[in-house]
Amino acid sequence: MPQATTIQLEKQTVEHLKEIKEYPEQTYNTLIEKMINIFEKIKQNNQYDKFLHQIQQQKMKELWDNKEDEDWENV
């Protein structure tokens, strides 16, 4: 059996965990592991989105900050 530990949670947190169980026999450990996996995937997606945003910013700057556009503004 894997090693286990005791953690302290607020009663409100435990009630929330009870509410979001997918099935009555689901353990808190299984539920928390699933939540961790989801969180890690979201975090990875956010890092990818930030990376794309940085690349897009550079390209948009090239497209919008150019001499031709400035000439049109002054016409």
N, C-alpha and C positions, 0 to 999 in steps of 0.2 A: 504494500500500500504506500502511495506517495506520502511524503511528509506533509503535515497539515499545521496550520497556525490559526490563531484567533485574531480577528481584527474588530475594532470597535466601529460601529456605524450608528448614525442617528436613527431613531425609530422611524422617522419620516422616510429615510433612505430605504430601510428594510421594507416598509409598506410599498414604496414605489417598485422595488424589485419584485415583490409578490405580485403586483399588478401587471408587470410586463413579462412575467413568465409565459413561455409559449405553450407549456403543458404543466399540469399540476406537479408531476414528479420531477420536473427539471430542478437540478440543484443550483444553488447560488453560484457555486464554482463554475459550472457549465455556462450559466448565464453571463457571468462576468468575463469568462474567456471569450465568449462570442462577442460581447461588447468591446473588448480589447481589440479583437481582430477587425471589427468594423471600424473602430477608431483609427487603427493603423492604416487601413485602406484609404480612409478619407484623408488622413494626413499625407499619404503618398500622392493622392490625386491633387491635393492643394499645392504640394510642392511642384508638381508637374504644371499645374495651372499658372503658378507664379513664374515658372521658367518661361512658359509660352508668352505670358504677359510682358516679360522683360524683352523678349525677342521682338514682339509686336511693337513695343514702345520705340525701339530703335528704328524699325522700319517706318513707322508712322512719322517719326521725326524727319527721316530722309524725305518722305513724300510731302510733308506739309511745310517744312522749313527749307524752302528753296527760293532762289532769286525770282523765278518766274511768277510764283504766287505773290510775292511782295510787289512786283511790278503791277499786277492786276489790282491790287489794293489801292495803288496810288493813281490809277487812271481816272 
